[in-house]
Amino acid sequence: MLRVRAALPTDYPDFARLFPELTAEHAPPSEARWLAEMVATTLIADEEGAAVGYLYGQPLAQVGYIRHLVAAPGARGRGVGRALVLAAGESFRGRGLSRWCLNVRPDNVAALRLYASVGMKPIFESVFLHFADWARIDALPEGPPGVIAGTCAPDEDSRAEADTGVLAGTLTDARARPGRTARVLRDGERFVGAGILDPDVPGITPFEVATPALAGALLRALRPFRRADLAHVEVRAEANPSLAAFLVAAGATERLRTLRYEGAL
Ligand SMILES: CC(C)(COP(=O)(O)OP(=O)(O)OC[C@H]1O[C@@H](n2cnc3c(N)ncnc32)[C@H](O)[C@@H]1OP(=O)(O)O)[C@@H](O)C(=O)NCCC(=O)NCCS
């Protein structure tokens, strides 16, 4: 019998076994990260005591964000994915959220059908850009004078999110995650950029700038927080084809496109 339950700290080996099904380019998150950031908002699908799937969600201020969804290869097509998604929806609703979203590859037919069947729709495309070396960002322009890069105080998070188009709650959420660095760009009173570096991926998500010409300033502000042993970095341009084209012209390589699906809960 299939049962969906809250994850336990001891589920880490099953999580690490199932994570590669997402075909991410990086290794599974460490056990320390699982314990500190993920276990509390992960659901496990259990069949006769064996974990056959998991869903890791991130409840933000207004939106429940499904970050990972996996059904074990031997258990697909029997309702595991749907049971996890429906349970996540219940959990998000229980937290007072009214919308949910996720990213999916446009060729992932099974996932697209599942998400459409629970009322989600595509709202934009994201492009993953890969810089083989941080040194490549030196080719980017400095950015207009008057734009200042720096930190954002906790009581400024919601204004920075609204100004830059980052999902509400994202900057606040990052404060609770060990190792993340957030930087913003300011033009007078207005925030014109925001990015969060996860040095272990290594990647910057979200990466929002009011114009592509500001990308260099945001990347330079985050570079000091990179891991010295990892030369490359990935940036996700969300709903921003001109930013993606600008970064490709500066030497980044396009790695992947995903669709943002979103819907009412
Ligand atoms: C996507 C995934 C989670 C679906 O899990 P699943 O347990 O096989 O899905 P379910 O059996 O619950 O099916 C739910 C719905 O998905 C769709 N679906 C599932 N398998 C499908 C397939 N092979 N072809 C087309 N649609 C399919 C159907 O709409 C199905 O509903 P239905 O049975 O009422 O027709 C699973 O394929 C998986 O883990 N894939 C690898 C990781 C991944 O891609 N995750 C999603 C990242 S966005």
The ligand as an ORCA input file, in Angstrom:
! r2SCAN-3c Opt
* xyz 0 1
  C       7.584     12.702    -13.265
  C       7.418     11.537    -12.278
  C       7.650     12.065    -10.862
  C       5.992     10.987    -12.397
  O       5.830     10.030    -11.352
  P       4.893      8.731    -11.492
  O       4.765      8.125    -10.170
  O       5.413      7.874    -12.582
  O       3.529      9.399    -11.968
  P       2.046      8.864    -11.627
  O       1.993      7.384    -11.798
  O       1.620      9.430    -10.338
  O       1.217      9.528    -12.812
  C       0.657     10.806    -12.664
  C       0.363     11.411    -14.005
  O       1.586     11.686    -14.684
  C       1.395     11.467    -16.097
  N       2.280     10.397    -16.508
  C       2.977      9.548    -15.706
  N       3.746      8.732    -16.446
  C       3.548      9.074    -17.737
  C       4.088      8.636    -18.971
  N       4.979      7.638    -19.040
  N       3.674      9.253    -20.105
  C       2.792     10.256    -20.061
  N       2.228     10.733    -18.906
  C       2.614     10.142    -17.772
  C      -0.056     11.089    -16.283
  O      -0.788     12.289    -16.463
  C      -0.393     10.477    -14.945
  O      -1.749     10.568    -14.638
  P      -2.745      9.368    -15.056
  O      -2.120      8.112    -14.528
  O      -4.029      9.749    -14.390
  O      -2.791      9.394    -16.547
  C       8.418     10.388    -12.599
  O       8.319     10.079    -13.964
  C       9.876     10.680    -12.272
  O      10.316     10.532    -11.139
  N      10.666     11.108    -13.283
  C      12.092     11.383    -13.091
  C      12.316     12.633    -12.259
  C      11.546     13.800    -12.809
  O      11.519     14.030    -14.007
  N      10.925     14.563    -11.911
  C      10.149     15.724    -12.260
  C      11.020     16.906    -12.312
  S      10.113     18.366    -12.741
*
